[in-house]
Amino acid sequence: MDFRAYGLSEDQLIDELMGQDHLVLNAGSSYGDEGLGFMRLNFAVDLSVLDQAIERLQAFDQRHQARKFACQAERYGKVIHKLTIPRQFVII
């Protein structure tokens, strides 16, 4: 999963996902430098566990909406005033 839009270092991302969301994901950097900013989700688990993980990822995304949009605006040189994404379409 691509987490680059949040503007967090890999260590910050891992610390927050583990500390606040109780999620342990594999760092993309373990697959080489091109994996920086990406995380891997192992979903070889019971469906109920996967549902909980997705809910926790959505909570992470909701906490970081402002940061994500600011980073995207900086990256593309645009100002984003307000962007609403229906909950069922949130992609992280």
Rosetta constraint file for C-alpha pairs under 8 A:
AtomPair CA 1 CA 38 HARMONIC 5.34 0.50
AtomPair CA 1 CA 39 HARMONIC 5.16 0.50
AtomPair CA 1 CA 40 HARMONIC 6.02 0.50
AtomPair CA 1 CA 41 HARMONIC 7.52 0.50
AtomPair CA 1 CA 92 HARMONIC 6.54 0.50
AtomPair CA 2 CA 37 HARMONIC 6.24 0.50
AtomPair CA 2 CA 38 HARMONIC 4.55 0.50
AtomPair CA 2 CA 39 HARMONIC 6.63 0.50
AtomPair CA 2 CA 92 HARMONIC 6.49 0.50
AtomPair CA 3 CA 7 HARMONIC 7.93 0.50
AtomPair CA 3 CA 37 HARMONIC 5.33 0.50
AtomPair CA 3 CA 38 HARMONIC 5.50 0.50
AtomPair CA 3 CA 39 HARMONIC 7.09 0.50
AtomPair CA 3 CA 92 HARMONIC 6.75 0.50
AtomPair CA 4 CA 8 HARMONIC 7.27 0.50
AtomPair CA 4 CA 37 HARMONIC 4.72 0.50
AtomPair CA 4 CA 38 HARMONIC 6.88 0.50
AtomPair CA 5 CA 68 HARMONIC 5.21 0.50
AtomPair CA 5 CA 69 HARMONIC 7.65 0.50
AtomPair CA 5 CA 71 HARMONIC 6.00 0.50
AtomPair CA 5 CA 72 HARMONIC 6.10 0.50
AtomPair CA 6 CA 64 HARMONIC 6.85 0.50
AtomPair CA 6 CA 67 HARMONIC 5.94 0.50
AtomPair CA 6 CA 68 HARMONIC 4.40 0.50
AtomPair CA 6 CA 71 HARMONIC 6.55 0.50
AtomPair CA 7 CA 67 HARMONIC 7.23 0.50
AtomPair CA 7 CA 68 HARMONIC 6.94 0.50
AtomPair CA 7 CA 71 HARMONIC 6.10 0.50
AtomPair CA 8 CA 12 HARMONIC 5.79 0.50
AtomPair CA 8 CA 13 HARMONIC 5.85 0.50
AtomPair CA 9 CA 13 HARMONIC 6.10 0.50
AtomPair CA 9 CA 37 HARMONIC 7.47 0.50
AtomPair CA 10 CA 14 HARMONIC 6.12 0.50
AtomPair CA 10 CA 27 HARMONIC 7.40 0.50
AtomPair CA 10 CA 36 HARMONIC 7.18 0.50
AtomPair CA 10 CA 37 HARMONIC 6.35 0.50
AtomPair CA 11 CA 15 HARMONIC 6.02 0.50
AtomPair CA 12 CA 16 HARMONIC 6.09 0.50
AtomPair CA 13 CA 17 HARMONIC 6.05 0.50
AtomPair CA 14 CA 18 HARMONIC 6.02 0.50
AtomPair CA 14 CA 24 HARMONIC 7.51 0.50
AtomPair CA 14 CA 25 HARMONIC 7.53 0.50
AtomPair CA 14 CA 27 HARMONIC 7.82 0.50
AtomPair CA 15 CA 19 HARMONIC 5.69 0.50
AtomPair CA 16 CA 20 HARMONIC 5.40 0.50
AtomPair CA 16 CA 21 HARMONIC 6.89 0.50
AtomPair CA 17 CA 21 HARMONIC 4.91 0.50
AtomPair CA 17 CA 22 HARMONIC 6.07 0.50
AtomPair CA 17 CA 23 HARMONIC 5.27 0.50
AtomPair CA 17 CA 24 HARMONIC 6.83 0.50
AtomPair CA 17 CA 60 HARMONIC 7.56 0.50
AtomPair CA 18 CA 22 HARMONIC 4.46 0.50
AtomPair CA 18 CA 23 HARMONIC 4.86 0.50
AtomPair CA 18 CA 24 HARMONIC 5.70 0.50
AtomPair CA 19 CA 23 HARMONIC 7.96 0.50
AtomPair CA 21 CA 56 HARMONIC 5.76 0.50
AtomPair CA 21 CA 57 HARMONIC 7.60 0.50
AtomPair CA 21 CA 59 HARMONIC 7.90 0.50
AtomPair CA 21 CA 60 HARMONIC 7.12 0.50
AtomPair CA 23 CA 53 HARMONIC 6.95 0.50
AtomPair CA 23 CA 56 HARMONIC 7.65 0.50
AtomPair CA 25 CA 39 HARMONIC 6.02 0.50
AtomPair CA 25 CA 40 HARMONIC 5.64 0.50
AtomPair CA 25 CA 41 HARMONIC 5.38 0.50
AtomPair CA 25 CA 42 HARMONIC 7.32 0.50
AtomPair CA 26 CA 30 HARMONIC 7.75 0.50
AtomPair CA 26 CA 39 HARMONIC 5.52 0.50
AtomPair CA 26 CA 40 HARMONIC 4.84 0.50
AtomPair CA 26 CA 41 HARMONIC 6.57 0.50
AtomPair CA 26 CA 42 HARMONIC 7.92 0.50
AtomPair CA 27 CA 35 HARMONIC 7.71 0.50
AtomPair CA 27 CA 36 HARMONIC 7.63 0.50
AtomPair CA 27 CA 37 HARMONIC 7.98 0.50
AtomPair CA 27 CA 38 HARMONIC 6.52 0.50
AtomPair CA 27 CA 39 HARMONIC 4.76 0.50
AtomPair CA 27 CA 40 HARMONIC 6.34 0.50
AtomPair CA 28 CA 32 HARMONIC 7.27 0.50
AtomPair CA 28 CA 34 HARMONIC 7.94 0.50
AtomPair CA 28 CA 35 HARMONIC 4.20 0.50
AtomPair CA 28 CA 36 HARMONIC 5.57 0.50
AtomPair CA 28 CA 37 HARMONIC 6.71 0.50
AtomPair CA 28 CA 38 HARMONIC 4.71 0.50
AtomPair CA 28 CA 39 HARMONIC 4.87 0.50
AtomPair CA 28 CA 40 HARMONIC 6.33 0.50
AtomPair CA 29 CA 33 HARMONIC 5.50 0.50
AtomPair CA 29 CA 34 HARMONIC 7.01 0.50
AtomPair CA 29 CA 35 HARMONIC 4.52 0.50
AtomPair CA 29 CA 36 HARMONIC 4.75 0.50
AtomPair CA 29 CA 37 HARMONIC 7.60 0.50
AtomPair CA 29 CA 38 HARMONIC 7.41 0.50
AtomPair CA 30 CA 35 HARMONIC 7.24 0.50
AtomPair CA 31 CA 35 HARMONIC 5.91 0.50
AtomPair CA 32 CA 36 HARMONIC 7.56 0.50
AtomPair CA 35 CA 39 HARMONIC 7.92 0.50
AtomPair CA 43 CA 50 HARMONIC 6.37 0.50
AtomPair CA 45 CA 49 HARMONIC 6.37 0.50
AtomPair CA 45 CA 50 HARMONIC 6.59 0.50
AtomPair CA 46 CA 50 HARMONIC 6.54 0.50
AtomPair CA 47 CA 51 HARMONIC 6.17 0.50
AtomPair CA 48 CA 52 HARMONIC 6.37 0.50
AtomPair CA 49 CA 53 HARMONIC 6.27 0.50
AtomPair CA 50 CA 54 HARMONIC 6.23 0.50
AtomPair CA 51 CA 55 HARMONIC 6.29 0.50
AtomPair CA 52 CA 56 HARMONIC 6.22 0.50
AtomPair CA 53 CA 57 HARMONIC 6.17 0.50
AtomPair CA 54 CA 58 HARMONIC 6.17 0.50
AtomPair CA 55 CA 59 HARMONIC 6.28 0.50
AtomPair CA 56 CA 60 HARMONIC 6.26 0.50
AtomPair CA 57 CA 61 HARMONIC 6.19 0.50
AtomPair CA 57 CA 92 HARMONIC 7.76 0.50
AtomPair CA 58 CA 62 HARMONIC 6.14 0.50
AtomPair CA 58 CA 90 HARMONIC 7.50 0.50
AtomPair CA 58 CA 92 HARMONIC 7.96 0.50
AtomPair CA 59 CA 63 HARMONIC 6.28 0.50
AtomPair CA 60 CA 64 HARMONIC 6.41 0.50
AtomPair CA 61 CA 65 HARMONIC 6.05 0.50
AtomPair CA 61 CA 92 HARMONIC 7.11 0.50
AtomPair CA 64 CA 68 HARMONIC 5.97 0.50
AtomPair CA 65 CA 69 HARMONIC 6.18 0.50
AtomPair CA 66 CA 70 HARMONIC 6.12 0.50
AtomPair CA 67 CA 71 HARMONIC 6.10 0.50
AtomPair CA 68 CA 72 HARMONIC 6.18 0.50
AtomPair CA 69 CA 73 HARMONIC 6.01 0.50
AtomPair CA 69 CA 80 HARMONIC 6.82 0.50
AtomPair CA 70 CA 74 HARMONIC 6.13 0.50
AtomPair CA 70 CA 80 HARMONIC 7.54 0.50
AtomPair CA 71 CA 75 HARMONIC 6.04 0.50
AtomPair CA 72 CA 76 HARMONIC 6.12 0.50
AtomPair CA 73 CA 77 HARMONIC 5.47 0.50
AtomPair CA 73 CA 78 HARMONIC 4.71 0.50
AtomPair CA 73 CA 79 HARMONIC 5.42 0.50
AtomPair CA 73 CA 80 HARMONIC 6.17 0.50
AtomPair CA 74 CA 78 HARMONIC 6.68 0.50
AtomPair CA 74 CA 79 HARMONIC 7.92 0.50
AtomPair CA 85 CA 89 HARMONIC 6.48 0.50
AtomPair CA 85 CA 90 HARMONIC 6.32 0.50
AtomPair CA 86 CA 90 HARMONIC 6.70 0.50
